[in-house]
Amino acid sequence: MPDNADAPAAPPAPAYTHGYGAAVLDSHRTRTAENSAAHLLPHLRPGMRLLDVGSGAGTITADLARIVGPESVTALEVSEQSAELTRTELARQGLDAVQVLVGDAQALPLPDGSVDVVHAHQVLQHLPRPVAALAEFRRVTRPGGIVSVRDSDYEGFRWWPERPSLDRWLELYLRAARANGGTPDAGRRLLAWAHEAGFEDVTPGASTWLHATPETRRAWAETCAGRLVDGPFAEQLGREAWAGAEERTVLAEGFRTWADHPDGWFSVLHGEIIARA
């Protein structure tokens, strides 16, 4: 019998409702530090040790690495599959000095006080224990260092013209995300979660992505439509019999019809915090 036969099994990785298909990655690769971490940028200086939790497609990680220096950055992803996405993008941009680790945001594989900054974008909404993750962010950040978090608030999304297909999409996404242990309205909860995790100095904020030009509407519609017909979200909807293939196809076309409307507007609300350790 192996020596570690009695050791507890490692907890399963948090479920990622979106998955890593082309519809997801094409959207995620448009994210930059400027459009997704603007609240953090004024606080960064060269040489700061930075941990990017949930680095994903790696484009934000790359931008942050250019500011503080790639040798000062550690990126963390939940699986080898997602970590390899980060490594590939960093290599493409010539930033191989960034260290990419696999681990759980709720139990970080780093010592106490080992970084100056923790950054997490669209991460806490997917975790079953977001407060535990924030407590871990605080633990690994040196006293006086910064924890920067940004998360969507799906129930705060607004669009025009009104479309029953978009209403149905949101209903299904909220159901799926919550079934996976996530909190899709995480953005509005960040301040409360930070306080619960022991932070006392927290600066809250909010910002939006706006899809209201033909190009941005089309890109947003394609990523939402693609997730409805292929990947983990689509598979979950079919497996749970919440929405069959025919309905999902109709909903996907509803997004494309919305995108073709000259008055189309879709506002994506985010909550943000800068917390001092």
Backbone hydrogen bonds in HBPLUS format (Angstrom, degrees):
<---DONOR---> <-ACCEPTOR-->    atom                        ^
c    i                          cat <-CA-CA->   ^        H-A-AA   ^      H-
h    n   atom  resd res      DA  || num        DHA   H-A  angle D-A-AA Bond
n    s   type  num  typ     dist DA aas  dist angle  dist       angle   num
A0005-ALA N   A0002-PRO O   3.13 MM   3  5.30 149.8  2.22 120.3 117.7     1
A0007-ALA N   A0004-ASN O   3.06 MM   3  5.18 157.3  2.11 106.1 113.3     2
A0024-VAL N   A0021-GLY O   3.09 MM   3  5.44 129.3  2.35 106.0 118.5     3
A0025-LEU N   A0021-GLY O   2.96 MM   4  6.22 173.0  1.96 164.2 164.5     4
A0026-ASP N   A0022-ALA O   2.87 MM   4  5.72 162.9  1.90 149.2 153.7     5
A0027-SER N   A0024-VAL O   3.11 MM   3  5.41 123.8  2.44 102.8 116.1     6
A0028-HIS N   A0024-VAL O   2.90 MM   4  6.18 165.4  1.92 154.7 159.4     7
A0029-ARG N   A0025-LEU O   2.88 MM   4  5.88 149.2  1.98 148.9 154.6     8
A0030-THR N   A0027-SER O   3.05 MM   3  5.60 162.3  2.08 115.1 120.7     9
A0031-ARG N   A0028-HIS O   3.07 MM   3  5.50 163.6  2.10 112.8 117.8    10
A0036-SER N   A0032-THR O   2.92 MM   4  5.76 127.2  2.21 142.8 155.5    11
A0037-ALA N   A0033-ALA O   2.80 MM   4  4.69 142.1  1.94 127.7 130.9    12
A0040-LEU N   A0037-ALA O   2.98 MM   3  5.49 148.9  2.08 114.1 123.0    13
A0041-LEU N   A0037-ALA O   3.37 MM   4  6.65 147.8  2.48 150.9 159.9    14
A0043-HIS N   A0040-LEU O   2.90 MM   3  5.69 157.5  1.95 131.7 138.6    15
A0044-LEU N   A0041-LEU O   3.19 MM   3  5.49 166.4  2.21 115.9 119.9    16
A0048-MET N   A0045-ARG O   3.27 MM   3  5.96 162.7  2.30 140.4 140.9    17
A0047-GLY N   A0068-VAL O   2.79 MM  21  5.08 167.8  1.80 129.6 131.3    18
A0116-ASP N   A0049-ARG O   2.77 MM  67  5.08 151.4  1.85 133.2 143.0    19
A0117-VAL N   A0049-ARG O   3.05 MM  68  6.36 149.1  2.15 159.4 161.1    20
A0050-LEU N   A0072-SER O   2.91 MM  22  6.22 155.1  1.97 146.1 154.2    21
A0074-THR N   A0050-LEU O   2.86 MM  24  6.28 158.2  1.91 162.5 168.8    22
A0051-LEU N   A0117-VAL O   2.85 MM  66  6.21 161.0  1.89 154.3 159.9    23
A0119-HIS N   A0051-LEU O   2.80 MM  68  6.15 163.5  1.83 167.6 170.4    24
A0052-ASP N   A0074-THR O   2.81 MM  22  6.24 161.2  1.84 158.2 164.7    25
A0076-LEU N   A0052-ASP O   2.88 MM  24  6.13 158.2  1.93 160.9 156.7    26
A0053-VAL N   A0119-HIS O   2.78 MM  66  6.05 157.7  1.83 171.2 177.4    27
A0054-GLY N   A0076-LEU O   2.79 MM  22  5.70 144.5  1.92 147.3 158.8    28
A0055-SER N   A0076-LEU O   3.35 MM  21  6.13 154.6  2.42 138.2 145.2    29
A0058-GLY N   A0055-SER O   2.97 MM   3  5.34 153.9  2.04 144.4 140.3    30
A0062-ALA N   A0058-GLY O   2.97 MM   4  6.08 154.5  2.04 143.2 149.3    31
A0063-ASP N   A0059-THR O   3.23 MM   4  6.49 158.3  2.27 142.6 147.3    32
A0064-LEU N   A0060-ILE O   2.97 MM   4  6.27 164.5  2.00 159.8 163.7    33
A0065-ALA N   A0061-THR O   2.85 MM   4  6.05 153.9  1.92 150.4 158.4    34
A0066-ARG N   A0062-ALA O   3.07 MM   4  6.34 145.8  2.19 145.9 153.9    35
A0067-ILE N   A0064-LEU O   3.05 MM   3  5.21 135.0  2.26  98.7 111.3    36
A0068-VAL N   A0064-LEU O   3.07 MM   4  6.42 168.2  2.08 164.0 163.7    37
A0069-GLY N   A0065-ALA O   2.72 MM   4  4.96 138.3  1.89 133.3 144.2    38
A0072-SER N   A0069-GLY O   2.89 MM   3  5.46 160.1  1.93 121.3 128.1    39
A0073-VAL N   A0070-PRO O   3.19 MM   3  5.35 169.9  2.21 111.8 114.5    40
A0099-GLN N   A0073-VAL O   3.14 MM  26  6.47 159.9  2.18 158.4 153.8    41
A0075-ALA N   A0099-GLN O   2.70 MM  24  6.11 163.5  1.72 162.8 168.8    42
A0101-LEU N   A0075-ALA O   2.75 MM  26  6.10 167.9  1.76 164.8 165.7    43
A0077-GLU N   A0101-LEU O   2.97 MM  24  6.40 156.4  2.03 152.5 158.9    44
A0103-GLY N   A0077-GLU O   2.85 MM  26  6.10 155.3  1.91 150.5 158.8    45
A0083-ALA N   A0079-SER O   2.88 MM   4  6.05 156.2  1.94 148.9 156.8    46
A0084-GLU N   A0080-GLU O   2.90 MM   4  5.94 151.0  1.98 145.5 151.6    47
A0085-LEU N   A0082-SER O   3.16 MM   3  5.14 127.6  2.45  94.2 107.4    48
A0086-THR N   A0082-SER O   3.34 MM   4  6.75 153.8  2.41 145.3 150.7    49
A0087-ARG N   A0083-ALA O   2.95 MM   4  6.30 164.7  1.98 153.7 157.7    50
A0088-THR N   A0084-GLU O   2.92 MM   4  6.00 160.1  1.96 145.3 150.4    51
A0089-GLU N   A0085-LEU O   3.20 MM   4  6.43 161.7  2.23 147.2 151.2    52
A0090-LEU N   A0086-THR O   2.96 MM   4  6.17 166.3  1.98 159.0 163.1    53
A0091-ALA N   A0087-ARG O   2.87 MM   4  6.02 159.6  1.91 150.7 156.5    54
A0092-ARG N   A0088-THR O   2.98 MM   4  6.15 152.4  2.06 142.0 149.8    55
A0093-GLN N   A0089-GLU O   3.07 MM   4  6.35 141.3  2.23 142.6 152.3    56
A0093-GLN N   A0090-LEU O   3.16 MM   3  5.14 125.6  2.47  92.9 106.6    57
A0095-LEU N   A0090-LEU O   2.76 MM   5  4.92 171.0  1.77 148.9 147.2    58
A0094-GLY N   A0091-ALA O   3.02 MM   3  4.93 162.6  2.05 104.2 108.8    59
A0098-VAL N   A0095-LEU O   3.26 MM   3  6.18 173.6  2.27 125.0 126.9    60
A0107-ALA N   A0104-ASP O   2.94 MM   3  5.25 165.4  1.96 114.6 118.9    61
A0113-GLY N   A0139-ARG O   2.94 MM  26  6.29 162.3  1.97 138.2 141.3    62
A0114-SER N   A0140-VAL O   2.79 MM  26  5.44 108.9  2.30 120.9 134.4    63
A0115-VAL N   A0140-VAL O   2.98 MM  25  6.18 149.6  2.08 161.3 166.7    64
A0142-ARG N   A0115-VAL O   2.88 MM  27  6.02 162.1  1.92 176.4 174.9    65
A0146-ILE N   A0116-ASP O   2.92 MM  30  6.37 153.7  1.99 159.2 159.0    66
A0118-VAL N   A0146-ILE O   2.90 MM  28  6.40 149.6  1.99 150.8 160.8    67
A0148-SER N   A0118-VAL O   2.76 MM  30  6.06 173.0  1.77 169.4 170.8    68
A0120-ALA N   A0148-SER O   2.92 MM  28  6.36 147.2  2.03 158.0 168.2    69
A0150-ARG N   A0120-ALA O   3.07 MM  30  6.57 148.7  2.17 158.8 165.5    70
A0122-GLN N   A0150-ARG O   2.75 MM  28  6.02 174.4  1.76 166.6 168.6    71
A0126-HIS N   A0123-VAL O   2.97 MM   3  5.76 159.8  2.01 125.4 131.1    72
A0127-LEU N   A0124-LEU O   3.14 MM   3  5.28 158.5  2.19 109.0 115.4    73
A0183-THR N   A0125-GLN O   2.72 MM  58  4.75 155.8  1.77 134.9 143.4    74
A0133-ALA N   A0129-ARG O   3.13 MM   4  6.52 150.1  2.23 148.1 156.8    75
A0134-LEU N   A0130-PRO O   3.00 MM   4  6.32 158.0  2.05 148.0 153.3    76
A0135-ALA N   A0131-VAL O   2.91 MM   4  6.17 153.2  1.98 147.0 154.7    77
A0136-GLU N   A0132-ALA O   2.99 MM   4  6.24 146.3  2.11 141.5 150.5    78
A0136-GLU N   A0133-ALA O   3.08 MM   3  5.01 118.4  2.48  92.9 108.2    79
A0137-PHE N   A0133-ALA O   2.85 MM   4  6.21 153.4  1.92 150.2 158.2    80
A0138-ARG N   A0134-LEU O   2.95 MM   4  6.22 156.5  2.01 147.4 153.2    81
A0139-ARG N   A0135-ALA O   2.94 MM   4  6.17 149.2  2.04 139.4 148.3    82
A0140-VAL N   A0136-GLU O   3.07 MM   4  6.33 160.8  2.11 157.3 159.0    83
A0141-THR N   A0138-ARG O   3.35 MM   3  5.26 147.0  2.46  97.0 106.3    84
A0145-GLY N   A0142-ARG O   2.83 MM   3  5.23 158.4  1.88 139.3 140.8    85
A0277-ALA N   A0145-GLY O   2.91 MM 132  5.39 162.2  1.94 141.8 147.7    86
A0147-VAL N   A0275-ALA O   2.77 MM 128  5.02 150.1  1.86 150.1 158.6    87
A0275-ALA N   A0147-VAL O   2.84 MM 128  5.02 170.4  1.85 149.7 152.9    88
A0149-VAL N   A0273-ILE O   3.10 MM 124  5.42 160.6  2.14 147.0 152.8    89
A0273-ILE N   A0149-VAL O   2.95 MM 124  5.42 147.7  2.06 152.7 156.8    90
A0151-ASP N   A0271-GLY O   3.02 MM 120  5.53 157.2  2.07 150.8 158.1    91
A0271-GLY N   A0151-ASP O   2.86 MM 120  5.53 158.1  1.91 168.6 167.4    92
A0187-GLY N   A0152-SER O   2.86 MM  35  4.96 153.3  1.93 133.0 130.4    93
A0153-ASP N   A0269-LEU O   2.99 MM 116  5.64 141.6  2.14 150.1 145.0    94
A0156-GLY N   A0153-ASP O   2.75 MM   3  5.33 157.2  1.80 120.6 128.4    95
A0154-TYR N   A0184-PRO O   2.88 MM  30  5.66 160.6  1.92 156.1 149.7    96
A0157-PHE N   A0154-TYR O   3.10 MM   3  5.32 167.4  2.11 110.3 113.3    97
A0158-ARG N   A0267-SER O   3.17 MM 109  5.28 158.4  2.22 142.4 149.0    98
A0267-SER N   A0158-ARG O   2.77 MM 109  5.28 167.9  1.79 165.2 168.8    99
A0160-TRP N   A0265-TRP O   2.84 MM 105  5.08 144.3  1.97 145.2 149.2   100
A0265-TRP N   A0160-TRP O   2.74 MM 105  5.08 146.2  1.85 159.1 159.8   101
A0166-LEU N   A0163-ARG O   3.04 MM   3  5.37 128.4  2.32 107.1 119.5   102
A0167-ASP N   A0163-ARG O   3.12 MM   4  6.51 156.8  2.18 152.7 159.8   103
A0168-ARG N   A0164-PRO O   2.93 MM   4  6.14 158.6  1.97 149.5 154.9   104
A0169-TRP N   A0165-SER O   2.95 MM   4  6.16 153.3  2.02 139.2 146.9   105
A0170-LEU N   A0166-LEU O   3.01 MM   4  6.23 164.7  2.03 150.2 153.0   106
A0171-GLU N   A0167-ASP O   3.03 MM   4  6.30 160.6  2.07 148.3 153.9   107
A0172-LEU N   A0168-ARG O   2.95 MM   4  6.19 161.3  1.99 153.7 158.1   108
A0173-TYR N   A0169-TRP O   2.86 MM   4  6.11 160.6  1.89 154.5 160.3   109
A0174-LEU N   A0170-LEU O   2.95 MM   4  6.09 172.1  1.96 157.0 158.7   110
A0175-ARG N   A0171-GLU O   3.18 MM   4  6.33 156.4  2.24 141.4 148.0   111
A0176-ALA N   A0172-LEU O   2.93 MM   4  6.15 162.7  1.96 152.9 157.3   112
A0177-ALA N   A0173-TYR O   2.85 MM   4  5.98 176.0  1.85 162.4 163.6   113
A0178-ARG N   A0174-LEU O   3.10 MM   4  6.11 162.8  2.13 143.7 148.6   114
A0179-ALA N   A0175-ARG O   3.00 MM   4  6.11 150.7  2.09 141.8 150.5   115
A0180-ASN N   A0176-ALA O   3.03 MM   4  6.28 134.6  2.25 143.5 155.5   116
A0180-ASN N   A0177-ALA O   3.16 MM   3  5.12 131.5  2.41  92.9 105.9   117
A0182-GLY N   A0177-ALA O   2.89 MM   5  5.19 153.4  1.96 156.4 149.1   118
A0181-GLY N   A0178-ARG O   3.05 MM   3  5.10 160.7  2.08 108.2 110.9   119
A0186-ALA N   A0183-THR O   2.98 MM   3  5.33 129.3  2.24 131.7 129.0   120
A0189-ARG N   A0186-ALA O   2.80 MM   3  5.15 148.4  1.90 115.9 126.6   121
A0193-TRP N   A0189-ARG O   2.86 MM   4  6.04 166.4  1.88 164.6 169.3   122
A0194-ALA N   A0190-LEU O   2.86 MM   4  6.00 157.5  1.91 149.8 155.9   123
A0195-HIS N   A0191-LEU O   3.06 MM   4  6.32 160.8  2.10 150.2 154.7   124
A0196-GLU N   A0192-ALA O   2.96 MM   4  6.20 158.6  2.01 148.5 154.9   125
A0197-ALA N   A0193-TRP O   2.88 MM   4  6.12 139.4  2.05 143.8 155.0   126
A0197-ALA N   A0194-ALA O   3.15 MM   3  5.01 124.1  2.48  91.1 105.5   127
A0199-PHE N   A0194-ALA O   3.07 MM   5  5.54 156.4  2.12 156.6 149.3   128
A0198-GLY N   A0195-HIS O   3.05 MM   3  5.24 159.7  2.10 106.3 112.5   129
A0276-ARG N   A0201-ASP O   2.87 MM  75  5.41 164.5  1.90 161.9 167.3   130
A0203-THR N   A0274-ILE O   2.82 MM  71  5.12 167.5  1.84 144.8 149.1   131
A0274-ILE N   A0203-THR O   2.95 MM  71  5.12 147.1  2.06 138.2 148.8   132
A0205-GLY N   A0272-GLU O   2.87 MM  67  4.83 141.0  2.03 141.7 136.4   133
A0272-GLU N   A0205-GLY O   2.86 MM  67  4.83 148.5  1.96 138.4 131.2   134
A0207-SER N   A0270-HIS O   3.12 MM  63  5.35 152.2  2.20 134.3 141.5   135
A0270-HIS N   A0207-SER O   2.84 MM  63  5.35 142.1  1.98 171.0 174.2   136
A0209-TRP N   A0268-VAL O   3.02 MM  59  5.04 146.5  2.14 132.4 142.7   137
A0268-VAL N   A0209-TRP O   2.83 MM  59  5.04 171.9  1.83 159.5 162.0   138
A0211-HIS N   A0266-PHE O   2.85 MM  55  5.03 165.2  1.87 149.1 154.2   139
A0266-PHE N   A0211-HIS O   3.00 MM  55  5.03 130.8  2.25 124.7 138.3   140
A0217-ARG N   A0213-THR O   2.83 MM   4  5.83 165.5  1.85 165.2 169.0   141
A0218-ARG N   A0214-PRO O   3.07 MM   4  6.02 158.0  2.12 136.8 143.1   142
A0219-ALA N   A0215-GLU O   3.05 MM   4  6.26 159.9  2.09 146.9 152.3   143
A0220-TRP N   A0216-THR O   3.01 MM   4  6.09 162.6  2.04 144.7 149.5   144
A0221-ALA N   A0217-ARG O   2.85 MM   4  6.00 164.3  1.88 153.2 158.1   145
A0222-GLU N   A0218-ARG O   2.95 MM   4  6.10 156.6  2.00 146.2 152.4   146
A0223-THR N   A0219-ALA O   3.10 MM   4  6.36 157.3  2.16 147.6 152.8   147
A0224-CYS N   A0220-TRP O   3.06 MM   4  6.26 166.0  2.08 153.4 157.3   148
A0225-ALA N   A0221-ALA O   2.77 MM   4  5.82 162.5  1.80 150.7 156.7   149
A0226-GLY N   A0222-GLU O   2.84 MM   4  5.75 159.2  1.88 140.8 147.4   150
A0227-ARG N   A0223-THR O   3.19 MM   4  6.28 152.6  2.27 139.6 145.5   151
A0228-LEU N   A0224-CYS O   3.27 MM   4  6.48 136.3  2.47 138.3 149.2   152
A0228-LEU N   A0225-ALA O   3.08 MM   3  5.18 131.5  2.33  98.6 112.0   153
A0229-VAL N   A0226-GLY O   3.30 MM   3  5.49 140.4  2.47  99.4 109.2   154
A0230-ASP N   A0226-GLY O   3.05 MM   4  6.04 136.8  2.25 149.0 159.6   155
A0235-GLU N   A0231-GLY O   2.90 MM   4  6.09 164.5  1.93 159.2 164.4   156
A0236-GLN N   A0232-PRO O   2.82 MM   4  5.92 154.5  1.88 146.1 152.7   157
A0237-LEU N   A0233-PHE O   3.01 MM   4  6.27 161.7  2.04 152.5 157.1   158
A0238-GLY N   A0234-ALA O   3.06 MM   4  6.32 156.8  2.11 149.7 155.7   159
A0239-ARG N   A0235-GLU O   2.79 MM   4  5.91 165.6  1.81 152.3 157.1   160
A0240-GLU N   A0236-GLN O   2.94 MM   4  5.95 163.5  1.96 151.6 155.0   161
A0242-TRP N   A0237-LEU O   2.91 MM   5  5.07 144.8  2.04 152.8 159.6   162
A0243-ALA N   A0237-LEU O   3.24 MM   6  5.26 162.1  2.28 122.9 122.0   163
A0241-ALA N   A0238-GLY O   3.07 MM   3  4.94 151.7  2.16  99.4 108.0   164
A0248-ARG N   A0244-GLY O   2.95 MM   4  6.17 164.2  1.97 158.6 163.8   165
A0249-THR N   A0245-ALA O   2.97 MM   4  6.13 150.1  2.06 145.9 153.1   166
A0250-VAL N   A0246-GLU O   3.10 MM   4  6.40 156.1  2.16 147.5 153.8   167
A0251-LEU N   A0247-GLU O   2.90 MM   4  6.22 157.7  1.95 153.5 159.7   168
A0252-ALA N   A0248-ARG O   2.94 MM   4  6.13 154.8  2.01 143.5 150.3   169
A0253-GLU N   A0249-THR O   3.02 MM   4  6.30 158.9  2.07 148.6 153.5   170
A0254-GLY N   A0250-VAL O   2.93 MM   4  6.19 139.7  2.09 140.6 152.6   171
A0255-PHE N   A0251-LEU O   3.14 MM   4  6.56 144.1  2.28 146.1 153.8   172
A0255-PHE N   A0252-ALA O   3.16 MM   3  5.31 125.5  2.47  97.5 110.2   173
A0256-ARG N   A0252-ALA O   3.28 MM   4  6.69 155.2  2.35 144.0 150.3   174
A0257-THR N   A0253-GLU O   2.87 MM   4  6.13 153.5  1.94 149.7 157.1   175
A0258-TRP N   A0254-GLY O   2.97 MM   4  6.17 157.9  2.02 144.0 150.0   176
A0259-ALA N   A0255-PHE O   2.96 MM   4  6.24 157.9  2.01 148.5 154.3   177
A0260-ASP N   A0256-ARG O   3.16 MM   4  6.41 135.9  2.37 139.5 149.8   178
A0260-ASP N   A0257-THR O   3.19 MM   3  5.24 132.6  2.43  96.9 109.3   179
A0261-HIS N   A0258-TRP O   3.05 MM   3  5.48 158.2  2.10 113.0 119.9   180
A0264-GLY N   A0261-HIS O   3.04 MM   3  5.21 165.1  2.06 117.1 118.5   181
